[in-house]
Amino acid sequence: MAEKMYKRLNKRGGMSIPASVRREMGWEPEDAMELEVTQDNQLVMRQYQPRCIFCGEMDGVVTISGKGICRGCIAIAAGKEASHEQSEG
């Protein structure tokens, strides 16, 4: 997608994303989006990927009470990793 588009902010400061762009990006209505402003004042927008609140991992993350946690940290919290380490030592 090398096509340039120009959009104007509405009176409330919002802007709609054209359907063709949403389809190309694979974005669905009500998807959570992550916005980042870079040091050179560029706006980067990407689909939000939950991260583990403990280790920062992005793969295999489940959401529990609105917080992301990966399977490895779930195992540690459940005591599986601790009991495994004790049996080795």
N, CA, C and O atoms as a CHARMM CRD file, in Angstrom:
* protein
*
  356
    1    1 MET  N      0.84800  -1.17600   0.00000 PROA 1      0.00000
    2    1 MET  CA     0.00000   0.00000   0.00000 PROA 1      0.00000
    3    1 MET  C      0.89200   1.23800   0.00000 PROA 1      0.00000
    4    1 MET  O      1.25900   1.74000   1.06300 PROA 1      0.00000
    5    2 ALA  N      1.23300   1.72000  -1.15500 PROA 2      0.00000
    6    2 ALA  CA     2.06000   2.91300  -1.28000 PROA 2      0.00000
    7    2 ALA  C      1.21400   4.14100  -1.58900 PROA 2      0.00000
    8    2 ALA  O      1.74500   5.21600  -1.86600 PROA 2      0.00000
    9    3 GLU  N     -0.08300   3.97700  -1.54100 PROA 3      0.00000
   10    3 GLU  CA    -1.00800   5.05700  -1.87400 PROA 3      0.00000
   11    3 GLU  C     -1.09400   6.06000  -0.73000 PROA 3      0.00000
   12    3 GLU  O     -1.22700   5.66600   0.42900 PROA 3      0.00000
   13    4 LYS  N     -1.01900   7.35300  -1.04100 PROA 4      0.00000
   14    4 LYS  CA    -1.18500   8.39900  -0.03400 PROA 4      0.00000
   15    4 LYS  C     -2.64200   8.80000   0.02600 PROA 4      0.00000
   16    4 LYS  O     -3.33400   8.86700  -0.99100 PROA 4      0.00000
   17    5 MET  N     -3.09400   9.06700   1.24800 PROA 5      0.00000
   18    5 MET  CA    -4.44800   9.56600   1.46400 PROA 5      0.00000
   19    5 MET  C     -4.35600  10.76300   2.38600 PROA 5      0.00000
   20    5 MET  O     -3.46200  10.84500   3.22900 PROA 5      0.00000
   21    6 TYR  N     -5.26100  11.66900   2.22600 PROA 6      0.00000
   22    6 TYR  CA    -5.30500  12.85000   3.08400 PROA 6      0.00000
   23    6 TYR  C     -6.64400  12.87600   3.79200 PROA 6      0.00000
   24    6 TYR  O     -7.69800  12.77900   3.16400 PROA 6      0.00000
   25    7 LYS  N     -6.58900  13.00900   5.10900 PROA 7      0.00000
   26    7 LYS  CA    -7.80200  13.06200   5.92400 PROA 7      0.00000
   27    7 LYS  C     -7.72700  14.30300   6.79800 PROA 7      0.00000
   28    7 LYS  O     -6.64400  14.72300   7.20700 PROA 7      0.00000
   29    8 ARG  N     -8.86400  14.87500   7.07400 PROA 8      0.00000
   30    8 ARG  CA    -8.95100  16.05200   7.93500 PROA 8      0.00000
   31    8 ARG  C     -9.53100  15.61000   9.28100 PROA 8      0.00000
   32    8 ARG  O    -10.46100  14.80400   9.33200 PROA 8      0.00000
   33    9 LEU  N     -8.96900  16.14800  10.37000 PROA 9      0.00000
   34    9 LEU  CA    -9.52600  15.87300  11.68600 PROA 9      0.00000
   35    9 LEU  C    -10.89700  16.52200  11.78600 PROA 9      0.00000
   36    9 LEU  O    -11.12000  17.61500  11.26600 PROA 9      0.00000
   37   10 ASN  N    -11.81500  15.83300  12.46400 PROA 10     0.00000
   38   10 ASN  CA   -13.13600  16.43300  12.62700 PROA 10     0.00000
   39   10 ASN  C    -13.10300  17.43700  13.78600 PROA 10     0.00000
   40   10 ASN  O    -12.05500  17.64200  14.39700 PROA 10     0.00000
   41   11 LYS  N    -14.23200  18.05500  14.08400 PROA 11     0.00000
   42   11 LYS  CA   -14.29100  19.10300  15.11200 PROA 11     0.00000
   43   11 LYS  C    -13.90000  18.60600  16.49700 PROA 11     0.00000
   44   11 LYS  O    -13.46900  19.39200  17.34100 PROA 11     0.00000
   45   12 ARG  N    -14.04900  17.30200  16.73800 PROA 12     0.00000
   46   12 ARG  CA   -13.69000  16.73900  18.04400 PROA 12     0.00000
   47   12 ARG  C    -12.27600  16.17000  18.05300 PROA 12     0.00000
   48   12 ARG  O    -11.85000  15.58700  19.05000 PROA 12     0.00000
   49   13 GLY  N    -11.54000  16.33400  16.94700 PROA 13     0.00000
   50   13 GLY  CA   -10.15600  15.87000  16.87800 PROA 13     0.00000
   51   13 GLY  C    -10.00100  14.44100  16.40800 PROA 13     0.00000
   52   13 GLY  O     -8.89600  13.89800  16.43500 PROA 13     0.00000
   53   14 GLY  N    -11.09500  13.81600  15.97400 PROA 14     0.00000
   54   14 GLY  CA   -11.04300  12.43700  15.51700 PROA 14     0.00000
   55   14 GLY  C    -10.86900  12.34600  14.00800 PROA 14     0.00000
   56   14 GLY  O    -10.95000  13.33700  13.28300 PROA 14     0.00000
   57   15 MET  N    -10.62700  11.11600  13.56600 PROA 15     0.00000
   58   15 MET  CA   -10.46700  10.88000  12.14600 PROA 15     0.00000
   59   15 MET  C    -10.89100   9.45100  11.85700 PROA 15     0.00000
   60   15 MET  O    -10.54100   8.53600  12.60300 PROA 15     0.00000
   61   16 SER  N    -11.63700   9.25200  10.79000 PROA 16     0.00000
   62   16 SER  CA   -12.03300   7.89400  10.41500 PROA 16     0.00000
   63   16 SER  C    -10.94700   7.27600   9.54300 PROA 16     0.00000
   64   16 SER  O    -10.25400   7.97200   8.80200 PROA 16     0.00000
   65   17 ILE  N    -10.81300   5.96600   9.64400 PROA 17     0.00000
   66   17 ILE  CA    -9.85800   5.23300   8.81600 PROA 17     0.00000
   67   17 ILE  C    -10.65600   4.60100   7.67900 PROA 17     0.00000
   68   17 ILE  O    -11.60800   3.86300   7.93700 PROA 17     0.00000
   69   18 PRO  N    -10.29300   4.87100   6.44200 PROA 18     0.00000
   70   18 PRO  CA   -11.05800   4.34000   5.31600 PROA 18     0.00000
   71   18 PRO  C    -11.17600   2.80900   5.36600 PROA 18     0.00000
   72   18 PRO  O    -10.24500   2.11900   5.78200 PROA 18     0.00000
   73   19 ALA  N    -12.32500   2.29600   4.94000 PROA 19     0.00000
   74   19 ALA  CA   -12.59800   0.85800   4.97100 PROA 19     0.00000
   75   19 ALA  C    -11.55000   0.07700   4.18000 PROA 19     0.00000
   76   19 ALA  O    -11.16300  -1.01900   4.58400 PROA 19     0.00000
   77   20 SER  N    -11.09400   0.62500   3.07000 PROA 20     0.00000
   78   20 SER  CA   -10.09000  -0.08500   2.26600 PROA 20     0.00000
   79   20 SER  C     -8.79800  -0.29400   3.04800 PROA 20     0.00000
   80   20 SER  O     -8.15600  -1.33600   2.92000 PROA 20     0.00000
   81   21 VAL  N     -8.42000   0.68800   3.85200 PROA 21     0.00000
   82   21 VAL  CA    -7.21700   0.58000   4.67300 PROA 21     0.00000
   83   21 VAL  C     -7.44500  -0.44600   5.77800 PROA 21     0.00000
   84   21 VAL  O     -6.58200  -1.28700   6.03000 PROA 21     0.00000
   85   22 ARG  N     -8.59800  -0.38500   6.43800 PROA 22     0.00000
   86   22 ARG  CA    -8.90500  -1.34800   7.50300 PROA 22     0.00000
   87   22 ARG  C     -8.89300  -2.77000   6.96600 PROA 22     0.00000
   88   22 ARG  O     -8.35800  -3.67000   7.61300 PROA 22     0.00000
   89   23 ARG  N     -9.47600  -2.98600   5.79100 PROA 23     0.00000
   90   23 ARG  CA    -9.48600  -4.33300   5.20400 PROA 23     0.00000
   91   23 ARG  C     -8.07000  -4.80200   4.90400 PROA 23     0.00000
   92   23 ARG  O     -7.70900  -5.93600   5.22000 PROA 23     0.00000
   93   24 GLU  N     -7.26500  -3.93200   4.29500 PROA 24     0.00000
   94   24 GLU  CA    -5.89700  -4.29500   3.94900 PROA 24     0.00000
   95   24 GLU  C     -5.06900  -4.63500   5.18500 PROA 24     0.00000
   96   24 GLU  O     -4.22600  -5.53200   5.14300 PROA 24     0.00000
   97   25 MET  N     -5.30800  -3.92200   6.28300 PROA 25     0.00000
   98   25 MET  CA    -4.56600  -4.14500   7.51800 PROA 25     0.00000
   99   25 MET  C     -5.13900  -5.29900   8.34300 PROA 25     0.00000
  100   25 MET  O     -4.50100  -5.76800   9.28600 PROA 25     0.00000
  101   26 GLY  N     -6.34400  -5.75500   7.98600 PROA 26     0.00000
  102   26 GLY  CA    -6.98000  -6.83600   8.74200 PROA 26     0.00000
  103   26 GLY  C     -7.60400  -6.36300  10.03700 PROA 26     0.00000
  104   26 GLY  O     -7.79700  -7.15500  10.96000 PROA 26     0.00000
  105   27 TRP  N     -7.92200  -5.07500  10.11800 PROA 27     0.00000
  106   27 TRP  CA    -8.52100  -4.51100  11.32300 PROA 27     0.00000
  107   27 TRP  C    -10.02800  -4.65100  11.26200 PROA 27     0.00000
  108   27 TRP  O    -10.64300  -4.42300  10.22000 PROA 27     0.00000
  109   28 GLU  N    -10.61700  -5.02700  12.38300 PROA 28     0.00000
  110   28 GLU  CA   -12.06600  -5.18200  12.50500 PROA 28     0.00000
  111   28 GLU  C    -12.61800  -4.06300  13.38700 PROA 28     0.00000
  112   28 GLU  O    -11.88400  -3.48300  14.18800 PROA 28     0.00000
  113   29 PRO  N    -13.92100  -3.75700  13.24200 PROA 29     0.00000
  114   29 PRO  CA   -14.52500  -2.76500  14.13800 PROA 29     0.00000
  115   29 PRO  C    -14.31300  -3.16100  15.60400 PROA 29     0.00000
  116   29 PRO  O    -14.43300  -4.33300  15.96200 PROA 29     0.00000
  117   30 GLU  N    -14.00700  -2.20200  16.41600 PROA 30     0.00000
  118   30 GLU  CA   -13.79000  -2.33900  17.85400 PROA 30     0.00000
  119   30 GLU  C    -12.48100  -3.02100  18.22900 PROA 30     0.00000
  120   30 GLU  O    -12.28800  -3.35200  19.39900 PROA 30     0.00000
  121   31 ASP  N    -11.56200  -3.24700  17.26600 PROA 31     0.00000
  122   31 ASP  CA   -10.23100  -3.73600  17.61200 PROA 31     0.00000
  123   31 ASP  C     -9.53300  -2.68200  18.46100 PROA 31     0.00000
  124   31 ASP  O     -9.72500  -1.48400  18.25300 PROA 31     0.00000
  125   32 ALA  N     -8.73500  -3.12000  19.40200 PROA 32     0.00000
  126   32 ALA  CA    -7.93700  -2.19900  20.21500 PROA 32     0.00000
  127   32 ALA  C     -6.70700  -1.80000  19.41200 PROA 32     0.00000
  128   32 ALA  O     -6.07900  -2.63800  18.76500 PROA 32     0.00000
  129   33 MET  N     -6.36900  -0.52400  19.45700 PROA 33     0.00000
  130   33 MET  CA    -5.23300  -0.01400  18.69300 PROA 33     0.00000
  131   33 MET  C     -4.21000   0.59000  19.65100 PROA 33     0.00000
  132   33 MET  O     -4.56400   1.13200  20.69800 PROA 33     0.00000
  133   34 GLU  N     -2.95000   0.48900  19.27800 PROA 34     0.00000
  134   34 GLU  CA    -1.85300   1.06600  20.03500 PROA 34     0.00000
  135   34 GLU  C     -1.30200   2.23800  19.22200 PROA 34     0.00000
  136   34 GLU  O     -0.98100   2.07700  18.04400 PROA 34     0.00000
  137   35 LEU  N     -1.19300   3.40300  19.83600 PROA 35     0.00000
  138   35 LEU  CA    -0.66300   4.59600  19.16900 PROA 35     0.00000
  139   35 LEU  C      0.67100   4.97200  19.80400 PROA 35     0.00000
  140   35 LEU  O      0.81500   4.95100  21.02600 PROA 35     0.00000
  141   36 GLU  N      1.63400   5.31200  18.97100 PROA 36     0.00000
  142   36 GLU  CA     2.95800   5.71100  19.45400 PROA 36     0.00000
  143   36 GLU  C      3.42100   6.93000  18.67100 PROA 36     0.00000
  144   36 GLU  O      3.31700   6.95800  17.44500 PROA 36     0.00000
  145   37 VAL  N      3.92300   7.92200  19.36200 PROA 37     0.00000
  146   37 VAL  CA     4.51800   9.09100  18.71500 PROA 37     0.00000
  147   37 VAL  C      6.02300   8.93100  18.83100 PROA 37     0.00000
  148   37 VAL  O      6.56500   8.84900  19.93400 PROA 37     0.00000
  149   38 THR  N      6.70000   8.88500  17.68100 PROA 38     0.00000
  150   38 THR  CA     8.14600   8.68900  17.65300 PROA 38     0.00000
  151   38 THR  C      8.87400   9.98600  17.96200 PROA 38     0.00000
  152   38 THR  O      8.25500  11.04800  18.03200 PROA 38     0.00000
  153   39 GLN  N     10.18700   9.90400  18.14700 PROA 39     0.00000
  154   39 GLN  CA    10.98800  11.09200  18.45000 PROA 39     0.00000
  155   39 GLN  C     10.96400  12.10300  17.31600 PROA 39     0.00000
  156   39 GLN  O     11.11100  13.30200  17.55300 PROA 39     0.00000
  157   40 ASP  N     10.77800  11.62900  16.07400 PROA 40     0.00000
  158   40 ASP  CA    10.72400  12.57400  14.94900 PROA 40     0.00000
  159   40 ASP  C      9.28600  12.98000  14.62600 PROA 40     0.00000
  160   40 ASP  O      8.98200  13.38100  13.50200 PROA 40     0.00000
  161   41 ASN  N      8.40200  12.87000  15.62800 PROA 41     0.00000
  162   41 ASN  CA     7.02500  13.36200  15.57000 PROA 41     0.00000
  163   41 ASN  C      6.15600  12.62800  14.53800 PROA 41     0.00000
  164   41 ASN  O      5.26600  13.22700  13.93500 PROA 41     0.00000
  165   42 GLN  N      6.41800  11.33600  14.34100 PROA 42     0.00000
  166   42 GLN  CA     5.59600  10.50800  13.46600 PROA 42     0.00000
  167   42 GLN  C      4.61900   9.71600  14.33800 PROA 42     0.00000
  168   42 GLN  O      4.96500   9.28900  15.44000 PROA 42     0.00000
  169   43 LEU  N      3.42000   9.52900  13.84600 PROA 43     0.00000
  170   43 LEU  CA     2.42300   8.73300  14.55300 PROA 43     0.00000
  171   43 LEU  C      2.43400   7.33100  13.97100 PROA 43     0.00000
  172   43 LEU  O      2.25300   7.14700  12.76800 PROA 43     0.00000
  173   44 VAL  N      2.64700   6.34100  14.83400 PROA 44     0.00000
  174   44 VAL  CA     2.62400   4.94200  14.42800 PROA 44     0.00000
  175   44 VAL  C      1.40900   4.30500  15.08800 PROA 44     0.00000
  176   44 VAL  O      1.22500   4.40200  16.30200 PROA 44     0.00000
  177   45 MET  N      0.58800   3.65600  14.27900 PROA 45     0.00000
  178   45 MET  CA    -0.61800   3.00800  14.80300 PROA 45     0.00000
  179   45 MET  C     -0.56700   1.53800  14.42100 PROA 45     0.00000
  180   45 MET  O     -0.34900   1.19300  13.25900 PROA 45     0.00000
  181   46 ARG  N     -0.77000   0.67800  15.40900 PROA 46     0.00000
  182   46 ARG  CA    -0.78000  -0.76300  15.15200 PROA 46     0.00000
  183   46 ARG  C     -1.84100  -1.41200  16.01800 PROA 46     0.00000
  184   46 ARG  O     -2.27900  -0.85600  17.02500 PROA 46     0.00000
  185   47 GLN  N     -2.23900  -2.59200  15.60500 PROA 47     0.00000
  186   47 GLN  CA    -3.22500  -3.32900  16.37900 PROA 47     0.00000
  187   47 GLN  C     -2.59600  -3.70100  17.71200 PROA 47     0.00000
  188   47 GLN  O     -1.45600  -4.16600  17.75200 PROA 47     0.00000
  189   48 TYR  N     -3.31500  -3.50300  18.78900 PROA 48     0.00000
  190   48 TYR  CA    -2.79700  -3.75400  20.13100 PROA 48     0.00000
  191   48 TYR  C     -2.57000  -5.24100  20.35000 PROA 48     0.00000
  192   48 TYR  O     -3.45700  -6.05300  20.08600 PROA 48     0.00000
  193   49 GLN  N     -1.39600  -5.59800  20.82900 PROA 49     0.00000
  194   49 GLN  CA    -1.07200  -6.96700  21.20100 PROA 49     0.00000
  195   49 GLN  C     -0.81400  -6.98600  22.70300 PROA 49     0.00000
  196   49 GLN  O      0.12200  -6.34000  23.17300 PROA 49     0.00000
  197   50 PRO  N     -1.63300  -7.71800  23.46600 PROA 50     0.00000
  198   50 PRO  CA    -1.41000  -7.73500  24.91400 PROA 50     0.00000
  199   50 PRO  C     -0.04500  -8.33000  25.26800 PROA 50     0.00000
  200   50 PRO  O      0.42200  -9.26600  24.61900 PROA 50     0.00000
  201   51 ARG  N      0.58000  -7.77800  26.29400 PROA 51     0.00000
  202   51 ARG  CA     1.87600  -8.25700  26.76800 PROA 51     0.00000
  203   51 ARG  C      1.72500  -8.76600  28.19200 PROA 51     0.00000
  204   51 ARG  O      0.84900  -8.32300  28.93500 PROA 51     0.00000
  205   52 CYS  N      2.58900  -9.70300  28.56000 PROA 52     0.00000
  206   52 CYS  CA     2.59900 -10.21300  29.93200 PROA 52     0.00000
  207   52 CYS  C      3.05200  -9.09000  30.86500 PROA 52     0.00000
  208   52 CYS  O      4.06800  -8.44100  30.61700 PROA 52     0.00000
  209   53 ILE  N      2.30300  -8.86800  31.92400 PROA 53     0.00000
  210   53 ILE  CA     2.63100  -7.79300  32.86500 PROA 53     0.00000
  211   53 ILE  C      3.88900  -8.11100  33.67200 PROA 53     0.00000
  212   53 ILE  O      4.47500  -7.21500  34.27900 PROA 53     0.00000
  213   54 PHE  N      4.31000  -9.38100  33.68500 PROA 54     0.00000
  214   54 PHE  CA     5.49100  -9.76000  34.46300 PROA 54     0.00000
  215   54 PHE  C      6.77100  -9.76900  33.62500 PROA 54     0.00000
  216   54 PHE  O      7.77700  -9.18900  34.03300 PROA 54     0.00000
  217   55 CYS  N      6.74500 -10.42100  32.45400 PROA 55     0.00000
  218   55 CYS  CA     7.98200 -10.58600  31.68100 PROA 55     0.00000
  219   55 CYS  C      7.97300  -9.84000  30.35000 PROA 55     0.00000
  220   55 CYS  O      9.01800  -9.74400  29.70500 PROA 55     0.00000
  221   56 GLY  N      6.82800  -9.30700  29.91800 PROA 56     0.00000
  222   56 GLY  CA     6.75500  -8.56200  28.67100 PROA 56     0.00000
  223   56 GLY  C      6.54500  -9.41600  27.43300 PROA 56     0.00000
  224   56 GLY  O      6.45700  -8.87500  26.33100 PROA 56     0.00000
  225   57 GLU  N      6.46300 -10.72900  27.57700 PROA 57     0.00000
  226   57 GLU  CA     6.25500 -11.64300  26.45300 PROA 57     0.00000
  227   57 GLU  C      4.94700 -11.31500  25.73200 PROA 57     0.00000
  228   57 GLU  O      3.97000 -10.90400  26.35600 PROA 57     0.00000
  229   58 MET  N      4.94200 -11.50400  24.39600 PROA 58     0.00000
  230   58 MET  CA     3.73500 -11.22200  23.62300 PROA 58     0.00000
  231   58 MET  C      3.08300 -12.49200  23.07000 PROA 58     0.00000
  232   58 MET  O      1.93400 -12.44500  22.63100 PROA 58     0.00000
  233   59 ASP  N      3.78800 -13.61800  23.08400 PROA 59     0.00000
  234   59 ASP  CA     3.23600 -14.86600  22.56200 PROA 59     0.00000
  235   59 ASP  C      2.54200 -15.64300  23.67300 PROA 59     0.00000
  236   59 ASP  O      3.03600 -15.70600  24.79800 PROA 59     0.00000
  237   60 GLY  N      1.41300 -16.22400  23.35500 PROA 60     0.00000
  238   60 GLY  CA     0.68900 -17.05900  24.31000 PROA 60     0.00000
  239   60 GLY  C      0.15300 -16.30400  25.50400 PROA 60     0.00000
  240   60 GLY  O      0.05100 -16.86600  26.59400 PROA 60     0.00000
  241   61 VAL  N     -0.18800 -15.05000  25.32200 PROA 61     0.00000
  242   61 VAL  CA    -0.69300 -14.22400  26.42700 PROA 61     0.00000
  243   61 VAL  C     -2.20300 -14.36500  26.52800 PROA 61     0.00000
  244   61 VAL  O     -2.91500 -14.25800  25.53000 PROA 61     0.00000
  245   62 VAL  N     -2.68200 -14.60400  27.74000 PROA 62     0.00000
  246   62 VAL  CA    -4.10900 -14.61800  28.01000 PROA 62     0.00000
  247   62 VAL  C     -4.42900 -13.42500  28.89900 PROA 62     0.00000
  248   62 VAL  O     -3.56600 -12.94200  29.63200 PROA 62     0.00000
  249   63 THR  N     -5.65100 -12.95600  28.83400 PROA 63     0.00000
  250   63 THR  CA    -6.06100 -11.81300  29.63500 PROA 63     0.00000
  251   63 THR  C     -6.88300 -12.30000  30.81900 PROA 63     0.00000
  252   63 THR  O     -7.89000 -12.98800  30.65000 PROA 63     0.00000
  253   64 ILE  N     -6.44400 -11.93800  32.01400 PROA 64     0.00000
  254   64 ILE  CA    -7.13600 -12.30700  33.24700 PROA 64     0.00000
  255   64 ILE  C     -7.41900 -11.01800  34.00400 PROA 64     0.00000
  256   64 ILE  O     -6.49400 -10.28600  34.35500 PROA 64     0.00000
  257   65 SER  N     -8.67900 -10.74200  34.25200 PROA 65     0.00000
  258   65 SER  CA    -9.09400  -9.51800  34.94400 PROA 65     0.00000
  259   65 SER  C     -8.48100  -8.27500  34.31300 PROA 65     0.00000
  260   65 SER  O     -8.06800  -7.35200  35.01400 PROA 65     0.00000
  261   66 GLY  N     -8.42500  -8.25700  32.97000 PROA 66     0.00000
  262   66 GLY  CA    -7.92600  -7.10500  32.23700 PROA 66     0.00000
  263   66 GLY  C     -6.42000  -6.99100  32.16900 PROA 66     0.00000
  264   66 GLY  O     -5.90700  -6.00900  31.63300 PROA 66     0.00000
  265   67 LYS  N     -5.69200  -7.96500  32.69600 PROA 67     0.00000
  266   67 LYS  CA    -4.22600  -7.95200  32.68100 PROA 67     0.00000
  267   67 LYS  C     -3.72500  -9.11700  31.84200 PROA 67     0.00000
  268   67 LYS  O     -4.27500 -10.21500  31.91600 PROA 67     0.00000
  269   68 GLY  N     -2.67400  -8.88600  31.03400 PROA 68     0.00000
  270   68 GLY  CA    -2.08300  -9.93900  30.22200 PROA 68     0.00000
  271   68 GLY  C     -1.07100 -10.73400  31.02300 PROA 68     0.00000
  272   68 GLY  O     -0.27700 -10.16100  31.76900 PROA 68     0.00000
  273   69 ILE  N     -1.09300 -12.05000  30.87400 PROA 69     0.00000
  274   69 ILE  CA    -0.11700 -12.91500  31.53300 PROA 69     0.00000
  275   69 ILE  C      0.18500 -14.09100  30.61100 PROA 69     0.00000
  276   69 ILE  O     -0.73100 -14.70500  30.06400 PROA 69     0.00000
  277   70 CYS  N      1.46600 -14.40400  30.43900 PROA 70     0.00000
  278   70 CYS  CA     1.86100 -15.49100  29.53100 PROA 70     0.00000
  279   70 CYS  C      1.77000 -16.83400  30.25300 PROA 70     0.00000
  280   70 CYS  O      1.67900 -16.89600  31.47900 PROA 70     0.00000
  281   71 ARG  N      1.79700 -17.89900  29.46700 PROA 71     0.00000
  282   71 ARG  CA     1.67500 -19.24900  30.02800 PROA 71     0.00000
  283   71 ARG  C      2.83400 -19.58400  30.96100 PROA 71     0.00000
  284   71 ARG  O      2.64300 -20.27200  31.96400 PROA 71     0.00000
  285   72 GLY  N      4.03700 -19.10000  30.63800 PROA 72     0.00000
  286   72 GLY  CA     5.18700 -19.35400  31.50900 PROA 72     0.00000
  287   72 GLY  C      5.01500 -18.73600  32.88500 PROA 72     0.00000
  288   72 GLY  O      5.31300 -19.36800  33.89800 PROA 72     0.00000
  289   73 CYS  N      4.53500 -17.50600  32.92100 PROA 73     0.00000
  290   73 CYS  CA     4.32600 -16.83500  34.21000 PROA 73     0.00000
  291   73 CYS  C      3.14000 -17.42200  34.95900 PROA 73     0.00000
  292   73 CYS  O      3.12100 -17.42700  36.19000 PROA 73     0.00000
  293   74 ILE  N      2.13800 -17.92200  34.21500 PROA 74     0.00000
  294   74 ILE  CA     1.02200 -18.61700  34.87500 PROA 74     0.00000
  295   74 ILE  C      1.55200 -19.86200  35.57400 PROA 74     0.00000
  296   74 ILE  O      1.17000 -20.14400  36.71000 PROA 74     0.00000
  297   75 ALA  N      2.43600 -20.61800  34.90000 PROA 75     0.00000
  298   75 ALA  CA     3.01500 -21.82600  35.49100 PROA 75     0.00000
  299   75 ALA  C      3.81700 -21.49200  36.74400 PROA 75     0.00000
  300   75 ALA  O      3.72900 -22.18900  37.75500 PROA 75     0.00000
  301   76 ILE  N      4.60700 -20.40900  36.66400 PROA 76     0.00000
  302   76 ILE  CA     5.39100 -19.99600  37.83200 PROA 76     0.00000
  303   76 ILE  C      4.46300 -19.60700  38.97700 PROA 76     0.00000
  304   76 ILE  O      4.69200 -20.00000  40.12200 PROA 76     0.00000
  305   77 ALA  N      3.41800 -18.83700  38.67700 PROA 77     0.00000
  306   77 ALA  CA     2.48200 -18.39300  39.70800 PROA 77     0.00000
  307   77 ALA  C      1.73600 -19.57300  40.32500 PROA 77     0.00000
  308   77 ALA  O      1.37700 -19.54200  41.50200 PROA 77     0.00000
  309   78 ALA  N      1.50400 -20.61500  39.52100 PROA 78     0.00000
  310   78 ALA  CA     0.79400 -21.79400  40.02100 PROA 78     0.00000
  311   78 ALA  C      1.71700 -22.69900  40.82700 PROA 78     0.00000
  312   78 ALA  O      1.25700 -23.67500  41.41900 PROA 78     0.00000
  313   79 GLY  N      3.01600 -22.39000  40.85900 PROA 79     0.00000
  314   79 GLY  CA     3.95600 -23.17800  41.63900 PROA 79     0.00000
  315   79 GLY  C      4.55700 -24.34300  40.88100 PROA 79     0.00000
  316   79 GLY  O      5.34300 -25.09900  41.45200 PROA 79     0.00000
  317   80 LYS  N      4.21400 -24.51400  39.61500 PROA 80     0.00000
  318   80 LYS  CA     4.73500 -25.64100  38.84500 PROA 80     0.00000
  319   80 LYS  C      6.23300 -25.51600  38.63700 PROA 80     0.00000
  320   80 LYS  O      6.96200 -26.50000  38.76700 PROA 80     0.00000
  321   81 GLU  N      6.70200 -24.31100  38.31300 PROA 81     0.00000
  322   81 GLU  CA     8.12900 -24.08100  38.08500 PROA 81     0.00000
  323   81 GLU  C      8.89200 -24.24300  39.38900 PROA 81     0.00000
  324   81 GLU  O      9.97400 -24.83100  39.38900 PROA 81     0.00000
  325   82 ALA  N      8.37300 -23.74900  40.48700 PROA 82     0.00000
  326   82 ALA  CA     9.04300 -23.83000  41.77700 PROA 82     0.00000
  327   82 ALA  C      9.16400 -25.28300  42.22200 PROA 82     0.00000
  328   82 ALA  O     10.22000 -25.68900  42.70600 PROA 82     0.00000
  329   83 SER  N      8.10300 -26.07500  42.06600 PROA 83     0.00000
  330   83 SER  CA     8.16900 -27.47600  42.49600 PROA 83     0.00000
  331   83 SER  C      9.11900 -28.26500  41.61700 PROA 83     0.00000
  332   83 SER  O      9.76700 -29.20000  42.08900 PROA 83     0.00000
  333   84 HSD  N      9.21400 -27.89400  40.32100 PROA 84     0.00000
  334   84 HSD  CA    10.14900 -28.54800  39.39800 PROA 84     0.00000
  335   84 HSD  C     11.58500 -28.26900  39.82200 PROA 84     0.00000
  336   84 HSD  O     12.41900 -29.17500  39.81100 PROA 84     0.00000
  337   85 GLU  N     11.88600 -27.01900  40.19700 PROA 85     0.00000
  338   85 GLU  CA    13.23400 -26.64400  40.60200 PROA 85     0.00000
  339   85 GLU  C     13.61600 -27.34400  41.89800 PROA 85     0.00000
  340   85 GLU  O     14.76900 -27.74500  42.05700 PROA 85     0.00000
  341   86 GLN  N     12.67300 -27.50200  42.83600 PROA 86     0.00000
  342   86 GLN  CA    12.96300 -28.14900  44.10800 PROA 86     0.00000
  343   86 GLN  C     13.28300 -29.62000  43.91800 PROA 86     0.00000
  344   86 GLN  O     14.14700 -30.15000  44.61700 PROA 86     0.00000
  345   87 SER  N     12.61000 -30.30000  42.99100 PROA 87     0.00000
  346   87 SER  CA    12.84900 -31.71400  42.78000 PROA 87     0.00000
  347   87 SER  C     14.20500 -31.96800  42.14000 PROA 87     0.00000
  348   87 SER  O     14.75600 -33.05800  42.29300 PROA 87     0.00000
  349   88 GLU  N     14.76400 -30.97800  41.41800 PROA 88     0.00000
  350   88 GLU  CA    16.07800 -31.11700  40.79800 PROA 88     0.00000
  351   88 GLU  C     17.19300 -30.91900  41.81000 PROA 88     0.00000
  352   88 GLU  O     18.25300 -31.52900  41.67300 PROA 88     0.00000
  353   89 GLY  N     16.99100 -30.09800  42.80600 PROA 89     0.00000
  354   89 GLY  CA    18.05200 -29.70100  43.72100 PROA 89     0.00000
  355   89 GLY  C     18.07800 -30.46400  44.92500 PROA 89     0.00000
  356   89 GLY  O     18.92600 -30.23100  45.78600 PROA 89     0.00000
